[in-house]
Amino acid sequence: MDRLWALWGKLPTTQVRITVTLGAVVATTVKYVLSSTWVPSYEWLGFLVLMSGVDAAQWLAKRTTDHTYVAAKQGTPPPSTGD
């Protein structure tokens, strides 16, 4: 159980959220294209748009606060991580 919690603590949440959202969008698109009668509800499409927006906002927030990205934008070498 401790290994599971350690893995959960290292999980890249932004990538997982984006992957799940993209999977839902692709699955919805495939079902719509392959079906002659199924049309997704406005609620479902709104949910996908909301999740995509949350994913984009989280990615942007993490990128703009990342020390290597900030240092690169300022033209200075990134601070050492101690590795």
N, C-alpha and C positions, 0 to 999 in steps of 0.2 A: 504494500500500500504506500510505503514511503517513496518507492521509485515512481509510482504513479503521480504523487504530489510533486516530486521533483521535476518530472516531465511536464506536468501542467504549469509549473512555475516558469519554465523556459519556453513555453509555447509562444510562437510569434503571433499574437492575437490579431494584428492588422492583416497579415497575410491570410489567416484562417477566415476572418470575416469577409474579405474580398473574394476568396475562393468560394465560399458558401453562397454569397450573393451572385457571383458570376454563374455558378452552377444552377441556381434557381432561375436566372434569366435565360440561360441556354435551354434548360428543360422546358420552360414555358414557351419559348420560341419553337422548339422542336415539336412540342405537342400541338401548338397552334398551326404550324405548317403541315403537319401530317394529318390533322383532323379536318374533315370537311364541314363539321357543324360546331365544334367547340370554340368558344370565344372567352378569353379570360375576363373575369369581373374587374370593374374599375377599382374595387377595393384591393384586389391582388396586384394590379398594375401600380396602384398608388403605394402599396407596401414595398414593391420592388424599387420604385423611384426613391422612396424614403430611405431604404437600406443602402442604396447606391450613394445617396447624398451623405449619409452618416459615414460610410466607408471612405468616401473622398475627403470628407472633413477630418476624419481621424488620421488618414495617411498624410494629409497636408500639415496637420498640427505636429505630427511626429517628425516629419521631414524638416520643417522650419525650426524645430527646437533641437534637432540633432547637432551635437557639437562639431562633427566633421563637416556637415553641410554649412553651418554658420561660419566656420573658419574658412571654408572654400569661397564663400560669398565675400568675405572680407579680404581675401587674398593673403591670409596668414596660414602657416602650417597648423594642422589640428593638434590640440593638446594630447599629450601622452595618456594612454589608458592604463599604463603600469604593467602591461603584459610583457 
